[in-house]
Amino acid sequence: MGSYYASINTQPDGALAPRDSQAWQHALALALAAHDSEDALARYPHVAFAFPSTAPNPYTREYPLLDYRELKEWASSRGWRVRPAPERAPAGEKYSPPVRFTRLPSRYH
């Protein structure tokens, strides 16, 4: 079972405003729906823009701190389990590791 980054379009032709969390959530939902694998990785900033915490991010001003509680509720309601993937974090980004989404077993099997 492999892990692959869910692709969220943030290019100029489909750019998402950093403060528009609903648009980021929608883009994340579409990326996960299009994902064929049981595992998906999303970059921390993308998920943090979708689920920003009200607390300031002490590590960077580029993106907000992630509200994991809200993210977990959202992911669970869509059939995904979520957890940090620090083993996949690029060098120098230990405080903003990718987020792993794992499909929950279907209730209908």
Secondary structure as the mmCIF struct_conf table of DSSP 4:
data_model
#
loop_
_struct_conf.conf_type_id
_struct_conf.id
_struct_conf.beg_label_comp_id
_struct_conf.beg_label_asym_id
_struct_conf.beg_label_seq_id
_struct_conf.end_label_comp_id
_struct_conf.end_label_asym_id
_struct_conf.end_label_seq_id
STRN STRN1 SER A 3 TYR A 5
HELX_LH_PP_P HELX_LH_PP_P1 ALA A 6 SER A 7
BEND BEND1 GLN A 11 GLN A 11
HELX_RH_3T_P HELX_RH_3T_P1 PRO A 12 GLY A 14
TURN_TY1_P TURN_TY1_P1 PRO A 18 ARG A 19
HELX_RH_AL_P HELX_RH_AL_P1 SER A 21 ALA A 33
TURN_TY1_P TURN_TY1_P2 ALA A 34 ALA A 34
BEND BEND2 SER A 37 GLU A 38
STRN STRN2 ASP A 39 ALA A 42
HELX_RH_AL_P HELX_RH_AL_P2 TYR A 44 ALA A 50
BEND BEND3 PHE A 51 PHE A 51
STRN STRN3 PRO A 52 PRO A 52
BEND BEND4 THR A 54 ALA A 55
BEND BEND5 PRO A 58 TYR A 59
BEND BEND6 ARG A 61 TYR A 63
HELX_LH_PP_P HELX_LH_PP_P2 PRO A 64 LEU A 65
STRN STRN4 LEU A 66 LEU A 66
HELX_RH_AL_P HELX_RH_AL_P3 TYR A 68 SER A 77
TURN_TY1_P TURN_TY1_P3 ARG A 78 GLY A 79
STRN STRN5 TRP A 80 PRO A 84
HELX_RH_3T_P HELX_RH_3T_P2 PRO A 86 ARG A 88
HELX_LH_PP_P HELX_LH_PP_P3 ALA A 89 PRO A 90
TURN_TY1_P TURN_TY1_P4 ALA A 91 GLY A 92
TURN_TY1_P TURN_TY1_P5 LYS A 94 TYR A 95
BEND BEND7 SER A 96 SER A 96
STRN STRN6 VAL A 99 ARG A 103
HELX_LH_PP_P HELX_LH_PP_P4 LEU A 104 SER A 106
TURN_TY1_P TURN_TY1_P6 ARG A 107 TYR A 108
#
